[in-house]
Amino acid sequence: MEFDRNSVRKVAHLARLELTADEEQQFSGQLSSILDYFEQLSELDTADVPPTTRVIDVSNVTRSDELQPYTDREAILQSAPEQEGDYFKVPKIL
Amino acid sequence: MTAAAPTKTQYEAIIGLETHCQLSTHTKIFSSSSTEFGATPNTNIDPVCMGLPGVLPVLNQKVLEYAVKTGLALNCQIAPYSKFDRKQYFYPDLPKNYQISQYDLPIATNGYLEIELVDKGGNAVRKRIGITRVHMEEDAGKLVHAGSIGGASRNENRLSGSTYSLVDYNRAGIPLLEIVSEPDIRSAQEAAEYGRELQRILRYLGVSDGNMEEGSLRCDVNISVRPVGQEEFGVKVEIKNMNSFSAIQKAIDYEIERQIEALESGEPIVQETRLWEENTQQTISMRTKEGSSDYRYFPEPDLGPIEVSTAQLETWKAELPELPAAKRHRYEEELGLSADDTRVLTDDRAVAEYFEAAVALGASTKQAANWVMGDITAYLKDRKLNIGEIALTPATLAELLELIEDGTISGKIAKEILPELLADGGSAKELVERKGLTQISDTSALEAIVDETIAAHPKELEEYRNGKTKLQGFFVGQVMKRTNGRADPKLTNQLLGRKLKG
């Protein structure tokens, strides 16, 4: 299955990745071969098989609405590249 | 016959609303941090809502309960099998770079709510607005523009020229319901009423405070116009940033005008998102809409599916209160109240239940309605109180109305002692007795007072007898003054009428 350079650019844009022309070329080939590999699955007849979204068969896993504040808020703040006071600091948007 | 002038094209608006509602849970949708509004920035955060590696989200049971109850209240089908999905996009208010939402198997679908508008003749006009779907999702954090901490919304930030932004993730992971209507709405007034009814239902259920100013209820509007009779829809525009129902109404009216003008002058309407600007009272273009396929939804692997059992569904169904539309029907059809009175009484569930309790204790429907909507509501507004915060119980109100009904006190006296009952509560009967406010309706006792009054005003009596019969009102006033308002007004008038004529 051909995954052309335009598709590579689109996916790169959605993932906010900057690729060089060489990389676009390289990934176009690699992604095409990955898709080809998955393509083998379509050889199977799955007309009567319901889609599987997860392999562990559990449903309705819930917890009660009880407050348990996380105690190390500072560690989360410090794990970001930049902070200002109580805030996370990020580059200007748009 | 004159030549027909070219008929002006009639247009109609096609409107749908997408509403986000914050649920009133103590903790977040997938983690145990607090949902408290207005906390110090980034205090209600934890590894789950921040999307740190290796964490496992677990659904809050209350969120599911509230979502199902809302679905039931909106006459929806509750999905026997529902799941969560990841919606991918990059924005700094979204720490995981995806939002956990529901895509193709939402918890509730295919319902409706009923709005009631009152026409010029005071008649109720009812209309059903379809509900496409209700789904659960997490809220995002909040961006704060550097230099304006505590104020600006995301939209204002986008438009300003700062070099960096600050992020508060307290709101990230707060449970939301997204409620999507069918494009059944045809006017700004219907849209505002749809919003009000939705807010009423959410508050009746107790699943959300529905507060628009704090952002617990946020409405986005999709709107297009087309010539009446045309089958296909016009180009759809989305409007955001309205924080009151009247802003929704004004934004829609503005947008209908703008789109009709564009069609008439042959300008293209672009599919886009526009922002309502409160200062200038107009909508402005924000960005062109991207295709929804760019969100690359896929099933959330960390959360199991939801299968609400029949037994669970029945339990939650049984816990639903009587909802606003059902109350309106009952008040109008069984209690015989007008559409206007009904709207006022049923707007707030606590007020409606207060009124119903007084009626159940024997108060007349009409009297109880008048007192609740009149003096009691005025007092609540004046003191900024809820009906649950006053000392006057429905039982005391019923007792007070009974005292008027059986002639023990006049309506005027009742109004006078009301503030004391509202503030201190207690028995109306005891208060009336303690203050000696019982109405004088004994004929001989009142006759004596009437005689004294007439004797004290010989000049007015003469004028009356010379034909100035309007002076009867003056004598009534004098009797009331002598009795501190306790004289039975009807009997006073009868006695005066007889005695003044001589």
Chai-1 contact restraints between the chains, C-beta under 6 A:
chainA,res_idxA,chainB,res_idxB,connection_type,confidence,min_distance_angstrom,max_distance_angstrom,comment,restraint_id
A,R16,B,F90,contact,1.0,0.0,6.0,A-B,restraint_1
A,T53,B,P299,contact,1.0,0.0,6.0,A-B,restraint_2
A,V58,B,G304,contact,1.0,0.0,6.0,A-B,restraint_3
A,S59,B,G304,contact,1.0,0.0,6.0,A-B,restraint_4
A,S59,B,P305,contact,1.0,0.0,6.0,A-B,restraint_5
A,S59,B,E307,contact,1.0,0.0,6.0,A-B,restraint_6
A,V61,B,G304,contact,1.0,0.0,6.0,A-B,restraint_7
A,T62,B,L59,contact,1.0,0.0,6.0,A-B,restraint_8
A,T62,B,Q61,contact,1.0,0.0,6.0,A-B,restraint_9
A,R63,B,V58,contact,1.0,0.0,6.0,A-B,restraint_10
A,S64,B,Q61,contact,1.0,0.0,6.0,A-B,restraint_11
A,D65,B,T25,contact,1.0,0.0,6.0,A-B,restraint_12
A,D65,B,H26,contact,1.0,0.0,6.0,A-B,restraint_13
A,D65,B,T27,contact,1.0,0.0,6.0,A-B,restraint_14
A,D65,B,N60,contact,1.0,0.0,6.0,A-B,restraint_15
A,D65,B,K62,contact,1.0,0.0,6.0,A-B,restraint_16
A,L67,B,H26,contact,1.0,0.0,6.0,A-B,restraint_17
A,L67,B,T27,contact,1.0,0.0,6.0,A-B,restraint_18
A,L67,B,S34,contact,1.0,0.0,6.0,A-B,restraint_19
A,Q68,B,S32,contact,1.0,0.0,6.0,A-B,restraint_20
A,Y70,B,D46,contact,1.0,0.0,6.0,A-B,restraint_21
A,R73,B,I45,contact,1.0,0.0,6.0,A-B,restraint_22
A,I76,B,I45,contact,1.0,0.0,6.0,A-B,restraint_23
A,I76,B,M50,contact,1.0,0.0,6.0,A-B,restraint_24
A,E84,B,L166,contact,1.0,0.0,6.0,A-B,restraint_25
A,D86,B,T40,contact,1.0,0.0,6.0,A-B,restraint_26
A,D86,B,P41,contact,1.0,0.0,6.0,A-B,restraint_27
A,D86,B,N42,contact,1.0,0.0,6.0,A-B,restraint_28
A,Y87,B,P41,contact,1.0,0.0,6.0,A-B,restraint_29
A,Y87,B,L166,contact,1.0,0.0,6.0,A-B,restraint_30
A,F88,B,V167,contact,1.0,0.0,6.0,A-B,restraint_31
A,K89,B,Y164,contact,1.0,0.0,6.0,A-B,restraint_32
A,K89,B,L166,contact,1.0,0.0,6.0,A-B,restraint_33
A,V90,B,P92,contact,1.0,0.0,6.0,A-B,restraint_34
A,V90,B,S165,contact,1.0,0.0,6.0,A-B,restraint_35
A,V90,B,V167,contact,1.0,0.0,6.0,A-B,restraint_36
A,P91,B,Y164,contact,1.0,0.0,6.0,A-B,restraint_37
A,K92,B,T163,contact,1.0,0.0,6.0,A-B,restraint_38
A,K92,B,Y164,contact,1.0,0.0,6.0,A-B,restraint_39
A,I93,B,S165,contact,1.0,0.0,6.0,A-B,restraint_40
A,L94,B,R158,contact,1.0,0.0,6.0,A-B,restraint_41
